[in-house]
């Protein structure tokens, strides 16, 4: 049951509310970060429909008020916190992206989207393993640092 006897919750209710509210909190946090620091475009991702300074001026106080209300509700219900493993999530995401890279080769999946030109197929067969080597070195660094933190 709930840690607050005035507002009882069973464990499934507690978990559901915690996940729901944590998701909202994460979205508010992401919006705040995008208002405070415009996301940086990269080679394959360009951020469209940016929020401007005037909007930030109007939105930031509302975000803060929403966060405060959310904290009050979570405190009143005595909800716990979720743990989001940054390193493990990054490792898992990079591992999955590395696996998905191999579907980008002509013989492994790309041809399912239509005939792949021989020059393109050769290029991808040559370059994807090189990219995977760099990803694997990044993964090793993340995993090595993880091992060092547990000492």
C-alpha positions in Angstrom: 0.0 0.0 0.0 0.9 3.7 -0.3 3.4 5.3 2.0 0.8 8.1 2.5 -2.2 6.6 4.5 -4.4 9.5 3.5 -3.9 8.7 -0.2 -3.6 4.9 -0.4 -2.3 3.2 -3.6 -1.6 -0.4 -4.2 1.7 -1.3 -5.8 0.5 -1.5 -9.5 -1.2 1.8 -9.1 2.0 3.3 -7.6 4.1 1.9 -10.5 1.7 3.2 -13.1 1.5 6.7 -11.6 5.3 6.8 -11.2 5.9 5.8 -14.8 3.2 8.2 -16.1 4.5 11.1 -14.1 8.1 10.4 -14.9 7.3 10.4 -18.6 5.7 13.8 -18.2 8.7 15.0 -16.2 11.1 13.8 -18.9 9.1 15.6 -21.6 9.1 18.8 -19.6 12.8 18.5 -19.0 13.5 17.8 -22.7 11.4 20.9 -23.7 13.2 23.0 -21.1 16.5 21.9 -22.5 15.5 22.7 -26.1 14.3 26.1 -25.0 17.5 26.9 -23.1 19.8 25.3 -25.7 18.7 24.9 -29.3 19.4 21.4 -30.4 22.5 21.2 -32.7 21.9 20.0 -36.2 24.1 17.1 -37.4 24.8 15.6 -40.7 21.7 13.4 -40.8 19.4 15.3 -38.4 18.2 18.9 -38.9 15.8 20.3 -36.3 12.8 22.0 -37.7 10.2 24.2 -36.2 12.6 25.7 -33.6 11.3 27.5 -30.5 12.3 31.1 -30.5 13.4 33.3 -27.6 9.9 35.0 -27.3 8.3 31.6 -26.9 10.9 30.5 -24.4 10.1 33.6 -22.3 6.5 32.6 -22.2 7.0 28.8 -21.9 9.7 28.5 -19.3 7.6 29.8 -16.4 4.7 27.5 -17.4 7.1 24.6 -17.5 8.4 25.5 -14.1 4.9 25.7 -12.7 4.0 22.4 -14.3 7.1 20.8 -12.8 6.3 22.2 -9.4 2.7 20.9 -9.5 4.0 17.5 -10.6 6.5 17.4 -7.7 3.6 18.3 -5.3 1.5 15.5 -6.5 4.3 13.0 -6.5 5.3 14.1 -2.9 1.7 13.9 -1.7 1.4 10.4 -3.1 4.8 9.5 -1.7 5.9 8.2 -5.1 9.4 6.8 -5.5 11.7 7.6 -8.4 12.7 5.7 -11.5 16.3 5.0 -12.3 17.4 5.6 -15.9 20.7 3.9 -16.6 22.5 6.4 -18.9 25.6 4.2 -19.6 23.6 0.9 -20.1 21.0 2.6 -22.3 23.8 4.2 -24.4 25.5 0.9 -24.7 22.3 -0.9 -25.7 21.4 1.8 -28.2 24.8 1.7 -29.8 24.8 -2.1 -29.9 21.4 -2.1 -31.6 22.5 0.6 -34.1 25.6 -1.5 -34.9 23.5 -4.6 -35.5 21.1 -2.6 -37.7 24.1 -1.3 -39.8 24.5 -4.7 -41.3 21.0 -4.6 -42.6 22.2 -1.7 -44.7 24.4 -4.0 -46.8 23.1 -5.1 -50.2 23.2 -8.7 -49.4 21.7 -8.4 -46.0 18.6 -6.3 -46.4 19.1 -3.2 -48.4 18.2 -5.1 -51.6 14.8 -5.6 -50.1 14.2 -1.9 -51.0 15.1 -2.5 -54.6 18.1 -3.4 -56.7 21.3 -2.0 -55.3 23.8 -0.7 -57.8 27.0 -2.8 -57.8 29.2 0.2 -57.0 26.9 1.2 -54.1 26.9 -2.4 -52.8 30.7 -2.6 -52.9 31.0 0.8 -51.2 28.6 -0.3 -48.4 30.3 -3.7 -48.0 33.6 -1.9 -47.5 32.5 1.1 -45.4 30.0 -0.5 -43.0 32.6 -2.7 -41.3 34.8 0.3 -40.8 32.0 2.2 -39.2 31.3 -0.8 -37.0 34.9 -0.8 -35.8 34.6 2.8 -34.6 31.3 2.0 -32.9 32.9 -1.1 -31.2 35.8 1.1 -29.9 33.2 3.5 -28.5 31.4 0.6 -26.8 34.6 -0.7 -25.3 35.4 2.7 -23.9 31.9 2.9 -22.3 32.1 -0.6 -21.0 35.7 -0.1 -19.7 34.7 3.1 -17.9 31.7 1.1 -16.4 34.1 -1.5 -15.1 36.3 1.1 -13.6 33.4 2.7 -11.7 32.6 -0.6 -9.9 36.1 -0.8 -8.4 
